[in-house]
Amino acid sequence: MKMPRLVHDLGTYAWMSLLAVAKGGSVSGGLHLCLSWECGDEETDIDMCMRCPSCNVEVREDNPECGCVSADGEQSIHLLTMDVADTGAAEGRCLENMVVKVPVSGRYTLSISRYTGPPVSSVVSIAQFGHLLAIYRLPPNDAASMTVVHIDCGARTLTLTRPN
């Protein structure tokens, strides 16, 4: 019997969340984004990046936090962070994980790029305050990088838009 899509997506999201926590990441936050792929024998490494609409800093593996600070100079409550960045290993699934504590109004754009190895399929999950919003199953892609989704946050709304 074939599982309904929603059940399958919730299972995938739960599995990806458990993997993120097992690798030291967080799944609690206003916006949780997770990228997973089969590492394979060729040690494929895929990187994700997202630009913070508040400070305009691009968060990625080599720059794991945006530059947002509060009025008192402490880190802002809406800080965008990358807390797991696998580098591609020959065994199992690899994963990258990002969390926005409290999303600010504006457009977050999530992009991925293949850093090393052959093209492989990947999965991106997006959740808001623990509720699954979307899972994107991406086929192997020869492009150096691609935009996965635009996330437009408003005062009381959040809209996901796939680029054409």
C-alpha positions in Angstrom: 0.0 0.0 0.0 1.3 3.4 -1.0 1.6 5.9 1.9 -0.3 9.2 1.4 2.1 12.1 0.5 1.5 14.1 3.7 2.4 11.1 5.9 5.5 10.4 3.8 6.5 14.1 4.0 6.0 14.2 7.8 8.1 11.0 8.1 10.9 12.6 6.0 10.8 15.8 8.0 10.9 13.9 11.3 13.9 11.8 10.1 15.7 14.9 8.9 15.0 16.7 12.2 16.4 13.7 14.2 19.5 13.6 12.0 20.0 17.4 12.5 19.8 17.0 16.3 22.1 13.9 16.2 24.7 16.0 14.4 24.5 18.9 17.0 21.9 21.1 15.2 18.8 22.8 16.4 15.3 22.3 15.1 13.6 24.8 17.3 13.1 28.2 15.9 10.7 30.3 13.9 12.0 29.0 10.6 13.9 25.7 10.2 15.5 24.7 6.9 17.3 21.4 6.3 19.1 20.0 3.3 20.0 16.3 3.0 21.6 14.2 0.3 23.1 10.8 -0.2 26.9 11.4 0.2 27.8 8.4 -2.1 31.1 6.9 -2.9 32.3 10.0 -4.7 31.9 12.1 -1.6 29.5 14.7 -3.0 29.3 17.9 -1.0 26.3 20.2 -1.4 26.2 23.6 0.3 23.2 25.7 1.2 23.2 29.5 1.7 20.5 32.0 2.7 20.6 35.8 2.8 19.2 37.6 5.9 16.7 40.3 4.7 17.5 42.4 7.8 21.3 42.8 7.6 21.8 41.5 4.0 24.5 39.0 5.1 24.7 35.7 3.3 24.8 32.8 5.7 26.7 29.7 4.6 29.2 27.1 5.8 32.2 29.6 6.0 29.9 32.4 7.4 27.5 30.6 9.8 25.8 33.6 11.3 24.2 36.8 10.0 25.3 40.1 11.3 22.1 41.0 13.1 22.5 42.6 16.6 20.0 44.1 18.9 20.0 47.7 20.2 22.2 46.8 23.2 24.8 45.2 20.9 23.9 41.6 21.8 22.9 39.0 19.1 19.5 39.7 17.8 16.6 37.4 18.6 16.0 36.9 14.9 19.6 35.7 14.2 19.9 33.4 11.2 22.4 30.6 11.9 23.8 27.5 10.2 24.6 24.9 12.9 25.3 21.8 10.9 27.4 21.8 7.7 28.5 18.3 6.6 31.4 18.3 4.2 30.5 15.2 2.3 31.5 11.8 3.7 31.6 8.4 1.9 29.0 6.9 4.2 25.3 7.6 4.9 23.4 10.9 4.5 24.9 14.3 4.7 23.0 17.3 6.1 23.1 21.0 6.4 20.8 22.8 8.9 19.7 26.5 9.3 17.5 28.1 11.9 16.0 31.6 12.0 15.0 32.2 15.6 12.3 34.8 14.9 11.8 35.6 11.2 11.8 39.3 10.3 9.7 40.8 7.5 11.4 40.5 4.2 12.6 37.9 1.7 14.9 35.1 2.6 16.3 33.3 -0.5 17.5 29.7 -0.1 20.1 28.5 -2.6 22.1 25.4 -2.9 25.3 24.6 -4.8 27.3 21.5 -5.5 30.8 22.0 -4.1 32.4 18.7 -5.0 31.5 15.3 -6.5 28.9 14.2 -9.1 25.3 15.5 -9.1 23.0 13.7 -6.6 19.4 14.1 -5.7 18.7 16.1 -2.5 15.8 17.0 -0.2 15.0 20.4 1.4 12.5 20.6 4.3 11.1 23.9 5.6 9.2 24.2 8.9 7.8 27.2 10.8 7.7 26.9 14.6 7.8 23.1 14.3 5.1 22.8 11.6 6.2 21.4 8.2 5.5 23.9 5.4 7.2 22.1 2.5 9.5 19.4 1.3 11.3 19.9 -2.0 12.8 16.8 -3.6 15.4 18.0 -6.0 16.7 15.8 -8.8 20.5 15.7 -9.6 21.4 19.0 -11.1 24.5 19.8 -13.2 24.2 23.5 -12.5 26.9 25.0 -10.2 24.1 26.6 -8.0 20.4 27.0 -8.0 17.8 29.0 -6.0 15.5 26.5 -4.3 12.8 28.9 -2.8 12.0 32.4 -1.9 10.5 32.8 1.6 8.6 36.0 2.0 7.8 36.9 5.6 5.2 39.5 6.6 3.8 40.6 9.9 1.4 37.6 10.0 2.2 35.7 6.8 4.8 33.5 5.3 4.8 32.7 1.6 7.0 30.1 -0.2 7.7 30.7 -3.9 9.7 28.5 -6.2 11.6 30.4 -9.0 10.7 29.5 -12.6 
